[in-house]
Structures are given as structure tokens and as C-alpha cells.
Amino acid sequence: MHENRRKILILGYSQTIFRSMNIRPLLPVTLLLFCTCLAGCRTSDTDREANRLFVEAYQLTQNGLQSEATDPAAAHSYYRQAVEKIDYIIANYPGTTVAVDVTQRRTRIGDTTIGELRDKVPRLASRARSLESFHNLALYLAELVGEEERALKKLAHARRLYDSGQRDRHDEVAGQVVSLAERHWNRELTDRFYYELSVHFAELSRWDQSLRFTDLIQDQVLLFEALFHILERGFIRDVPGRPYARITAYLDYMDPVSRIKLIDQLSDGMFAAGYRPQAVALLQEKLPEPADAGNLDHINALSQLSATLAMHGEFDLSRMIIGHIEKMDSNYADFVYRDLAIAIARHGDHHKAVETAERFERAYFQQTALASIAVELAKMDSISAALALLERVPDSVEEKTETMLELALIPGVSEDVVDSLLQAALPRIPAIGSPLVRAGAHILVADIHLRHDRRSLAAEAMEQAEEQTGQVSDPGNINRLITTIIKKWLSLGRPDRALDAASWYQMDHSSFEEHIPDLFTHAITRGFHDFARTLAGMTDRRAYFLFTLVSSYLDQRMISQPSELAYEIRDFYWRSFALAHLSIDLKNKVNLATAERAATDALLVMQRIRDRDEKQKALFHTASLFASAEISMNPERRSLVTDLLSHIDN
């Protein structure tokens, strides 16, 4: 329509000129052809200009593609200019074929759509910034994962920054997680973010922030876990005034079992901090009524609360809790009441403890309580009174054997008494029904002999402990016994026997991994380096446990061993982790040249990781570590990171 109007205007203007010159107008057909030619020339010029700009945008895009892997900053500049030219075409030449095709998404620039080109501009700008420092790199990598993992990564990075004294950066990164939570539409995910923020700030003892995010949690399970963590970290101890009031307000929102567990934590902190009247009032006002019989979770929570109160010497309150348990299960109440008698003895009131034990109607509970009270007496240098009390326990009670061995192990007991107790206990061990308890008894015998430097007798006891361990069926108990046996063999200077015992580990059970770090520390502090290496190499996860061994060395402030070991890890993923940790420790110990080399080597090793997700995870971990240690992004490392990003972010 606009084009036709322009043609009519041109025709009218031409006729006016002809009349003013006394020239006879041309035939209408001739004039129309003239005007059409004039308009066509103008249209051709605009199309030509739009096409020229589009070709320039294409060339800029190709330049960006060629430099994207090696120079993200240059690629960003090329892509930005290409987008600007496309936008100029749309704004200034809207009627051209190029503009119409672009706006209707019918055209591409080479193999790239216009939408993809627009997306590349901010992404390449972010990638270019990531090469400025390892801090920026860690933040960039955190943005490449899903929202929940992103929040966890940023909080992990923020914690490292906080621990290294970079508080402003910590607040900036933690604030990004807060923004993510505040703007998110998914309530379930938002609760998870607020929970992680609550835990994060509780770990830093920044209680106001922790409680602020706890108050925003709507999910009852996460709310309980956040509150429990706050109390466990020492909130009542650290905060002046009446801090307990800020927690008790939540109790009415909890189910009975969760409420009891929180009251347990609250009262523990309140008694320790001197808020006894308030703790008593809390127990009287907020403790839920006993549940139906058979509710084991409720009973277990009450029994733990009773033990906490007894630990603080609040025996009457402990009895009150046992009364609640009796209403639910009188048999279970006897176990808790026996623990109370032992706690009374531990506080030094042995007469009261014995009186409490003697009130049991069932002989078994009375006798086992007396045996435990005897141990507490011996610890108070009353070995004669302890032995007299133990005489009241019949020989038929299995626990008496273990009590004899515990008495023999107490420091200060004379060697004659030790030998007498051993002579009485050893023949009784085979009669113990449980192989787990029998194995534990033989380990106690070995400890007794080790204390008196009877190494051959200790070795015999350990062999018997191994024999009994072979009869235990539960994998978790087997692994616990094997760990203890290994430590005893190392104490005897027998790493060969320790390795034999290690072959019995139930490696597919979750408890196996829990024991190894402590075992590594035990071995290396005693100089058994070959044993530690061999143990790490015995498993299907050799690389991971070698990394764990490197960490154990670094925790013990040793450098020479992990400096060699880190380069021996054949799995590139775990070798990069080990080298990153090694470089930090070397830098802290002012071995700067070696630290710089290890830092660069960590990035070099990552190039050989094939799995993209593993490479990304390793690079984030390393970038976060390097940022906290303020390791520089020098030209060599920038080049390596650029290459790694080209494989990760594609």
C-alpha cells in the first residue's frame, strides 16, 4: 500500500513540473514506467544494503566460531557485532526480504540460527569473564548445572571463601543462592534452598541468618532437620539472652517424635548453659503424651532424652521420662532404668546407684546394672569396692566376663589384680553366646597384654579374635571388628598380619568406606606407609582411596609422601583432585614453585578425563579450591582452562 502511494505522489509531482515548463505531458503509460523504474532502483538499493550487512554478519559469525574455543573474549566481540548488524537490518530495512525472513525465523547464518546467535553473546561474555580468575570460573561452572546442584555448588564455594577470609565474596555468592530461592516458583525446591542456606549459616555460627532461612521452610521434615542442626551446632551456648525461646516456638508444629528429639537437643543445651528452670518448664509444658504401645520411634526418642537428662545429673526428670516409657512398654523401661543407675554411678553417687539397681524386680537387670556400677567404682580408684560388688553378680551372667576384662584394663590396677581377673575371665569367654561379643572379649584381652608389654600373649589374643570374627554374619559388625583388629596388629608392629585381616573386609558394604580414612591416619602416624598404600590398592576403587590417602597425609601436615603419591594415581579424575589439594598445601607451606607446578598439572590432567560431567565436576572443585587459596589465573593456566571449557560448554 505504501509503495503504491509513493508512485502516485511521484506521478503527480512529474505532471506539475511538465506543466510549469509548457511541456506536453507524456502518455500516462510512459510516466508510469518511469516511476516504476525509479521505485525499483530505490528498492534494489535497500535490498543491496540489507544483503551487504547480512553478509558482514555472516562473516563475523564465522570468525566467532573459529575463535570460540581459543579466545572467548574475541568470539564474544564477533557475535555481538553480528547481532548488532542483524538488529540494524530489522530496524532500518524492515521491508527487505532479509528482514522479513529474519523476523519470521526463515533464515540462518550458516549453520547457526539467529536465536542461537543471540544466546551466544551473553554466554560468551560470561565465559570470557570466567578466564579472569578462578573465582569467576567457579561461578561460571556452577551456572552450567541444574538449579538444585547449582545452589549446592555455590554454597560449597562460598564456604571455602569464608574459611579463607574472603568474607565479601562469600556474601556475594551466598546472596546469589538467596536470590535463586526467592524468585523460584517451585515450593519444594525453594524449601530445599532455604534448608541448605540455614545449614550453611549455622555452620558459620551466623545464627540470625540461619534462623531467618529456617523460618521460611514450610516442609516439616526439612524444618525439623534445620532446627536440629542449629541446636547441634551450639546455638543455645553461643547466643546470649534467651535463645531457647526462638526454638521452642516451633515445637507446636512438630509431630510427637520430632518434638521429643528437639526437646532433647534443647534441654541438653539449656542445662549446659545454665537455663535449668526454663529447661524444667520446657519438659513439663511441651513434652507430648505417651503414644500407643509398640511405637518404637517414640520410645527410642524418650530413652535418648532420659539419657541426656541423666548425663546432666537430672535424675528425677530422667525418672519422669522413664514413667512415660513404662506406659508404652514396661519391658523396654527396664533397659532405660538400668542406664539411669549407671549414670548415677558415673556422677559419683555409688550408694544411690546400687539402691537404684536393687529395685529391679528382674534379676538380670539388677545383676548387669551392678556389674556396670562396679566399673564406675574402679574408675574412681575403688577397685576393692568394685570387686566386692562384682561378687554379687552370678557367674552365669555373661556380662560378668566382659566386666572383669574392663576392670583389668583400668589404669592403676595392680598387675596381681590384673592377672587374677584374667585368670578368672579367660575360661569364661568360650561360653559367651555371641561371636561378636566373644571377639570383643579377646580384643580386650589383647589390650590388657599390650598395656603390660606382653606382646606374644597379645598376638595370641588377636588370633582368637580373628577366629571369632569369622563367625560373625553382619557385614557392618565384621568391618568394625576388622578395623579394630588391623589397628591392634599395627600396634604390635605386624603390618603383614594387618594386611591379612584387611582381606576380610566386606568392601561392598557402606561401612567399609567409613573406616578407611581413620585407618589411614592410624597407619601413617605410626610410619606404616607401605601398608597404607597396599590397603588403598586392594579395592576396586583404588584411585579414590589413593586420593583419600593423599588427603590423610595432608591432614597430618606431611608433604613428601603425597607429593609422590598424587602423581601415581592412574585415574585422571582423582589424580586432578589430589594435585589440586596438594598445590594448596604446598602454597600454604611456602613451597611456591612446586605449588605452582602442581596447580598447573591438575589442569593438565583434566584434559585427559573423557567423561564430560566428570571433567566439569573436577574443574569446578579445582577452581573453587584455587579461588579460596588465591592461586592466580596465569597465561598458561588460562590457556588450559580455555581448552577445558571448549569441551565442557558445547
MIMI-769813 format. One line per 5 residues: number of its first residue (from 0); their letters; for each residue x, y, z of C-alpha. Coordinates in pm, whole numbers, plus 50000, padded with zeros to 5 digits. Example, Ala and Ser with C-alpha at 12.3 -4.5 7.8 and 13.67 -1.06 7.14 Angstrom:
! MIMI-769813
0	as	51230 49550 50780 | 51367 49894 50714
***
This chain:
! MIMI-769813
0	mhenr	50000 50000 50000 | 50280 50241 50095 | 50464 50166 49770 | 50159 50247 49550 | 50100 50573 49737
5	rkili	50461 50671 49671 | 50417 50602 49298 | 50107 50824 49276 | 50288 51109 49452 | 50580 51083 49209
10	lgysq	50342 51083 48909 | 50162 51397 49034 | 50486 51576 49101 | 50610 51497 48747 | 50296 51635 48581
15	tifrs	50331 51960 48777 | 50688 52001 48652 | 50584 51941 48291 | 50305 52200 48307 | 50538 52463 48452
20	mnirp	50778 52406 48161 | 50497 52424 47900 | 50586 52070 47800 | 50306 51845 47693 | 50274 51558 47940
25	llpvt	50393 51221 47834 | 50147 50949 47786 | 50029 50804 48118 | 50181 50464 48037 | 50522 50618 47978
30	lllfc	50507 50810 48302 | 50403 50501 48496 | 50700 50305 48357 | 50934 50586 48456 | 50805 50594 48813
35	tclag	50815 50218 48848 | 51177 50218 48736 | 51260 50491 48988 | 51095 50300 49274 | 51259 49976 49165
40	crtsd	51603 50139 49178 | 51539 50252 49536 | 51413 49907 49638 | 51718 49749 49482 | 51946 49978 49685
45	tdrea	51781 49887 50019 | 51791 49517 49944 | 52152 49551 49839 | 52240 49730 50166 | 52049 49478 50377
50	nrlfv	52220 49192 50195 | 52559 49355 50247 | 52502 49387 50622 | 52379 49030 50640 | 52691 48904 50465
55	eayql	52904 49100 50712 | 52708 48945 50999 | 52771 48602 50847 | 53145 48669 50828 | 53153 48791 51188
60	tqngl	52969 48477 51296 | 53222 48258 51116 | 53504 48446 51285 | 53332 48388 51620 | 53302 48016 51554
65	qseat	53670 47994 51467 | 53783 48180 51782 | 53525 48046 52029 | 53742 47760 52154 | 54067 47955 52186
70	dpaaa	53960 48314 52260 | 53612 48352 52416 | 53659 48729 52454 | 53721 48771 52080 | 53433 48535 51996
75	hsyyr	53202 48742 52216 | 53303 49057 52030 | 53240 48897 51688 | 52900 48758 51790 | 52794 49087 51950
80	qavek	52877 49280 51629 | 52690 49022 51419 | 52377 49059 51633 | 52402 49438 51613 | 52405 49419 51231
85	idyii	52103 49188 51226 | 51916 49425 51457 | 52014 49720 51233 | 51866 49545 50928 | 51538 49481 51111
90	anypg	51515 49838 51241 | 51617 50027 50926 | 51521 49799 50637 | 51205 49630 50759 | 51057 49585 50412
95	ttvav	51352 49390 50270 | 51344 49019 50211 | 51631 48966 50456 | 51450 49149 50740 | 51124 48966 50676
100	dvtqr	51296 48626 50668 | 51489 48702 50988 | 51183 48815 51182 | 50984 48515 51062 | 51272 48282 51155
105	rtrig	51311 48155 50800 | 51681 48223 50771 | 52008 48108 50932 | 52360 48245 50938 | 52549 47947 50809
110	dttig	52467 47661 51043 | 52358 47897 51325 | 52006 48025 51386 | 51955 48387 51482 | 51823 48271 51821
115	elrdk	52135 48066 51883 | 52349 48362 51784 | 52168 48587 52035 | 52218 48324 52309 | 52588 48306 52239
120	vprla	52652 48672 52319 | 52583 48668 52698 | 52720 48314 52730 | 53049 48405 52566 | 53067 48722 52776
125	srars	53028 48508 53088 | 53286 48258 52964 | 53531 48539 52889 | 53487 48673 53243 | 53546 48322 53380
130	lesfh	53900 48335 53248 | 53983 48640 53459 | 54013 48445 53786 | 53939 48105 53939 | 53661 48266 54144
135	nlaly	53481 48375 53825 | 53547 48034 53676 | 53383 47855 53971 | 53074 48077 53944 | 53054 48021 53568
140	laelv	53073 47642 53605 | 52806 47647 53876 | 52567 47808 53626 | 52603 47515 53384 | 52421 47264 53609
145	geeer	52062 47226 53733 | 51920 47464 53992 | 51949 47241 54299 | 52306 47136 54218 | 52388 47498 54135
150	alkkl	52280 47609 54482 | 52487 47335 54648 | 52795 47419 54441 | 52771 47789 54515 | 52730 47730 54888
155	aharr	53027 47492 54887 | 53230 47758 54707 | 53106 48026 54947 | 53216 47816 55245 | 53569 47785 55107
160	lydsg	53581 48160 55051 | 53459 48224 55407 | 53716 47989 55558 | 53995 48163 55366 | 53888 48505 55495
165	qrdrh	53720 48631 55174 | 53402 48738 55354 | 53277 48988 55092 | 53298 48730 54819 | 53128 48478 55045
170	devag	52834 48715 55099 | 52811 48781 54725 | 52796 48411 54635 | 52560 48316 54918 | 52339 48608 54811
175	qvvsl	52307 48452 54467 | 52161 48139 54626 | 51921 48355 54829 | 51805 48524 54508 | 51756 48185 54345
180	aerhw	51534 48075 54634 | 51333 48397 54650 | 51238 48402 54284 | 51170 48033 54232 | 50816 47910 54167
185	nrelt	50863 47550 54291 | 50782 47537 54664 | 50955 47201 54714 | 51276 47327 54558 | 51253 47657 54744
190	drfyy	51228 47472 55077 | 51540 47276 54985 | 51726 47601 54907 | 51621 47757 55238 | 51724 47441 55425
195	elsvh	52070 47445 55267 | 52105 47815 55348 | 52001 47753 55709 | 52258 47475 55746 | 52526 47682 55572
200	faels	52492 47980 55806 | 52459 47754 56113 | 52796 47600 56020 | 52938 47953 56029 | 52761 48031 56362
205	rwdqs	52579 48317 56191 | 52262 48243 56381 | 52039 48531 56272 | 52078 48439 55905 | 52035 48071 55980
210	lrftd	51709 48127 56168 | 51587 48369 55903 | 51601 48098 55639 | 51474 47829 55877 | 51162 48037 55933
215	liqdq	51090 48030 55558 | 51088 47648 55538 | 50738 47503 55505 | 50826 47135 55471 | 50804 46987 55822
220	vllfe	51080 46729 55774 | 51329 46988 55646 | 51221 47232 55918 | 51297 46973 56186 | 51634 46886 56033
225	alfhi	51730 47254 56011 | 51634 47321 56375 | 51810 47006 56495 | 52126 47112 56312 | 52113 47462 56462
230	lergf	52089 47316 56814 | 52357 47057 56745 | 52597 47330 56632 | 52570 47507 56970 | 52308 47776 56919
235	irdvp	52200 47778 57288 | 52561 47801 57404 | 52665 48078 57165 | 52372 48320 57173 | 52319 48546 57477
240	grpya	51982 48632 57629 | 51701 48379 57598 | 51791 48198 57274 | 51581 47890 57354 | 51262 48095 57306
245	ritay	51338 48126 56935 | 51334 47747 56900 | 51052 47649 57136 | 50809 47845 56917 | 50849 47575 56651
250	ldymd	50768 47278 56876 | 50392 47301 56830 | 50438 47240 56457 | 50625 46910 56508 | 50499 46553 56519
255	pvsri	50547 46387 56863 | 50872 46205 56782 | 51034 46509 56619 | 50920 46723 56910 | 51084 46489 57164
260	klidq	51409 46491 56967 | 51412 46871 56956 | 51330 46891 57327 | 51623 46654 57387 | 51861 46886 57200
265	lsdgm	51710 47197 57356 | 51728 47069 57713 | 52086 46950 57660 | 52192 47300 57558 | 51980 47471 57821
270	faagy	52115 47267 58114 | 52471 47316 57987 | 52418 47693 57954 | 52258 47733 58298 | 51895 47770 58198
275	rpqav	51775 47498 58435 | 51437 47648 58540 | 51346 47714 58180 | 51453 47361 58080 | 51235 47208 58352
280	allqe	50941 47420 58239 | 51001 47313 57880 | 50985 46945 57976 | 50670 46993 58180 | 50484 47201 57924
285	klpep	50595 47078 57582 | 50657 46704 57621 | 50392 46513 57423 | 50175 46248 57587 | 50291 45884 57560
290	adagn	50197 45722 57231 | 50032 45386 57177 | 50224 45076 57285 | 50469 44948 57028 | 50568 45287 56884
295	ldhin	50941 45215 56884 | 51044 45551 56738 | 50864 45730 57022 | 51023 45501 57283 | 51373 45545 57139
300	alsql	51336 45923 57139 | 51223 45918 57504 | 51508 45688 57606 | 51762 45923 57449 | 51602 46215 57631
305	satla	51624 46021 57959 | 51995 45956 57897 | 52057 46325 57825 | 51888 46430 58147 | 52080 46169 58346
310	mhgef	52406 46292 58194 | 52332 46637 58340 | 52252 46482 58680 | 51879 46546 58645 | 51780 46205 58782
315	dlsrm	51427 46295 58889 | 51348 46431 58544 | 51501 46118 58393 | 51267 45907 58607 | 50975 46116 58485
320	iighi	51066 46029 58126 | 51102 45661 58217 | 50748 45683 58356 | 50630 45782 58007 | 50815 45485 57862
325	ekmds	50661 45246 58117 | 50314 45344 57997 | 50412 45232 57649 | 50639 44929 57717 | 50735 44823 58070
330	nyadf	50998 44577 57944 | 51179 44848 57749 | 51162 45078 58051 | 51389 44839 58245 | 51671 44894 57994
335	vyrdl	51641 45272 58032 | 51618 45248 58410 | 51939 45043 58417 | 52113 45316 58217 | 51994 45564 58479
340	aiaia	52153 45358 58758 | 52484 45355 58569 | 52461 45733 58508 | 52410 45789 58881 | 52725 45587 58950
345	rhgdh	52913 45788 58687 | 52825 46103 58880 | 52991 45955 59191 | 52689 45856 59399 | 52758 45483 59409
350	hkave	52533 45411 59706 | 52238 45571 59528 | 52329 45382 59211 | 52330 45048 59394 | 51998 45130 59561
355	taerf	51850 45208 59220 | 51979 44879 59077 | 51842 44679 59368 | 51489 44798 59294 | 51471 44589 58978
360	erayf	51227 44302 59010 | 51403 44104 58737 | 51738 43966 58850 | 51906 44007 58512 | 51871 44386 58510
365	qqtal	51983 44412 58871 | 52292 44199 58812 | 52401 44369 58487 | 52349 44710 58648 | 52569 44609 58942
370	asiav	52840 44490 58702 | 52844 44826 58522 | 52843 45016 58853 | 53149 44813 58955 | 53339 44951 58654
375	elakm	53248 45308 58754 | 53370 45236 59110 | 53703 45110 58979 | 53747 45425 58772 | 53715 45619 59099
380	dsisa	54011 45424 59247 | 53780 45195 59445 | 53897 44865 59296 | 53835 44671 59616 | 53476 44801 59637
385	alall	53431 44722 59269 | 53549 44364 59313 | 53322 44321 59614 | 53024 44446 59413 | 53114 44217 59125
390	ervpd	53100 43920 59362 | 52725 43981 59388 | 52690 43903 59015 | 52647 43528 58947 | 52896 43357 58715
395	sveek	52606 43260 58488 | 52567 43623 58374 | 52769 43661 58053 | 52827 44033 58110 | 53036 43948 58416
400	tetml	53318 43823 58193 | 53340 44149 57998 | 53325 44344 58324 | 53627 44154 58460 | 53824 44245 58149
405	elali	53719 44611 58168 | 53834 44622 58531 | 54171 44472 58434 | 54214 44743 58172 | 54158 45038 58407
410	pgvse	54482 45234 58469 | 54628 45199 58817 | 54503 44845 58881 | 54793 44637 59014 | 54942 44365 58798
415	dvvds	54845 44098 59053 | 54479 44203 59033 | 54502 44213 58652 | 54638 43857 58640 | 54370 43742 58882
420	llqaa	54095 43893 58671 | 54240 43745 58352 | 54269 43403 58511 | 53902 43419 58606 | 53777 43564 58277
425	lprip	53965 43365 58010 | 53794 43028 58071 | 53455 43201 58057 | 53496 43359 57712 | 53409 43044 57509
430	aigsp	53077 43022 57695 | 52965 43364 57565 | 52684 43303 57317 | 52754 43579 57062 | 53065 43551 56839
435	lvrag	53062 43931 56817 | 53090 43961 57196 | 53350 43680 57208 | 53563 43862 56951 | 53533 44183 57152
440	ahilv	53639 43999 57469 | 53956 43867 57301 | 54037 44220 57179 | 54007 44341 57540 | 54247 44065 57646
445	adihl	54494 44182 57379 | 54465 44541 57506 | 54542 44424 57859 | 54853 44235 57747 | 54968 44529 57532
450	rhdrr	54941 44763 57831 | 55174 44533 58024 | 55404 44478 57722 | 55318 44109 57684 | 55332 44118 57306
455	slaae	55327 43745 57235 | 55020 43696 57456 | 54854 43993 57286 | 54921 43833 56945 | 54761 43509 57062
460	ameqa	54453 43700 57177 | 54429 43874 56839 | 54441 43541 56657 | 54150 43422 56869 | 53964 43748 56795
465	eeqtg	54012 43683 56422 | 53877 43331 56462 | 53561 43462 56630 | 53520 43738 56369 | 53493 43466 56105
470	qvsdp	53172 43352 56271 | 53006 43699 56267 | 52745 43736 55992 | 52657 44107 55986 | 52881 44298 55736
475	gninr	52878 44618 55940 | 52995 44438 56254 | 53258 44247 56056 | 53404 44570 55917 | 53407 44731 56260
480	litti	53591 44432 56410 | 53839 44414 56121 | 53927 44783 56164 | 53999 44726 56533 | 54199 44410 56460
485	ikkwl	54411 44592 56199 | 54492 44869 56448 | 54597 44614 56709 | 54825 44433 56464 | 54984 44765 56368
490	slgrp	55034 44841 56739 | 55214 44507 56760 | 55434 44607 56464 | 55282 44343 56235 | 55164 44513 55914
495	drald	55172 44174 55741 | 54905 44041 55975 | 54715 44369 55940 | 54702 44319 55561 | 54583 43961 55606
500	aaswy	54300 44090 55824 | 54217 44363 55570 | 54137 44097 55310 | 53832 44006 55524 | 53672 44346 55478
505	qmdhs	53319 44342 55335 | 53407 44603 55073 | 53063 44620 54913 | 52908 44734 55243 | 52868 45108 55306
510	sfeeh	53052 45087 55641 | 53378 44993 55466 | 53436 45339 55326 | 53364 45498 55665 | 53652 45312 55835
515	ipdlf	53929 45372 55582 | 54021 45741 55644 | 54068 45680 56016 | 54268 45367 55943 | 54495 45556 55701
520	thait	54562 45819 55969 | 54637 45547 56224 | 54885 45380 55987 | 55074 45684 55862 | 55117 45839 56208
525	rgfhd	55293 45515 56304 | 55507 45508 55991 | 55340 45215 55812 | 55338 45383 55470 | 55365 45065 55263
530	fartl	55068 44917 55448 | 54860 45228 55377 | 54944 45218 55006 | 54877 44848 54979 | 54544 44882 55159
535	agmtd	54438 45159 54919 | 54529 44937 54624 | 54332 44635 54745 | 53992 44771 54646 | 53801 44816 54321
540	rrayf	53810 45191 54391 | 54188 45211 54412 | 54209 45565 54269 | 53955 45708 54514 | 54125 45553 54816
545	lftlv	54467 45668 54697 | 54319 46020 54686 | 54184 45963 55038 | 54533 45856 55146 | 54681 46174 54996
550	ssyld	54424 46374 55196 | 54519 46186 55513 | 54886 46272 55461 | 54800 46639 55406 | 54581 46641 55718
555	qrmis	54885 46517 55909 | 55091 46802 55760 | 55309 46567 55557 | 55418 46674 55208 | 55684 46437 55072
560	qpsel	55466 46126 55066 | 55160 46282 54897 | 55383 46469 54651 | 55492 46131 54516 | 55162 45952 54562
565	ayeir	54942 46209 54387 | 55125 46155 54056 | 55086 45776 54088 | 54705 45782 54078 | 54616 45641 53739
570	dfywr	54257 45762 53729 | 54279 46115 53588 | 53970 46237 53772 | 54106 46153 54118 | 54461 46250 54024
575	sfala	54339 46601 53939 | 54168 46620 54281 | 54483 46503 54457 | 54705 46750 54272 | 54468 47038 54345
580	hlsid	54472 46964 54718 | 54849 46913 54708 | 54905 47251 54544 | 54707 47428 54818 | 54910 47265 55096
585	lknkv	55236 47336 54917 | 55138 47702 54878 | 55046 47728 55246 | 55385 47584 55336 | 55564 47845 55120
590	nlata	55686 47592 54865 | 55564 47821 54590 | 55743 47683 54284 | 55626 47326 54349 | 55277 47453 54431
595	eraat	55256 47641 54101 | 55363 47332 53910 | 55110 47110 54089 | 54831 47361 54021 | 54907 47361 53650
600	dallv	54943 46983 53645 | 54596 46946 53798 | 54453 47126 53494 | 54671 46930 53253 | 54544 46602 53395
605	mqrir	54182 46717 53349 | 54234 46734 52974 | 54263 46355 52979 | 53931 46298 53156 | 53694 46166 52890
610	drdek	53360 46195 53064 | 53224 46549 53019 | 53038 46559 53352 | 53342 46432 53543 | 53561 46690 53372
615	qkalf	53317 46966 53466 | 53295 46848 53828 | 53674 46824 53861 | 53723 47170 53711 | 53466 47329 53945
620	htasl	53623 47163 54251 | 53969 47279 54148 | 53856 47631 54057 | 53686 47670 54395 | 53994 47544 54580
625	fasae	54226 47770 54381 | 53998 48071 54437 | 54000 48017 54813 | 54380 47983 54810 | 54411 48282 54573
630	ismnp	54609 48093 54310 | 54644 48313 54004 | 54500 48252 53659 | 54833 48292 53481 | 54859 48273 53098
635	errsl	54948 47903 53098 | 54656 47808 53321 | 54421 48041 53128 | 54508 47857 52808 | 54442 47520 52973
640	vtdll	54110 47639 53119 | 54005 47778 52779 | 54065 47439 52621 | 53876 47259 52901 | 53578 47493 52864
645	shidn	53565 47430 52491 | 53496 47061 52569 | 53261 47125 52861 | 53039 47408 52736 | 52946 47280 52390
***
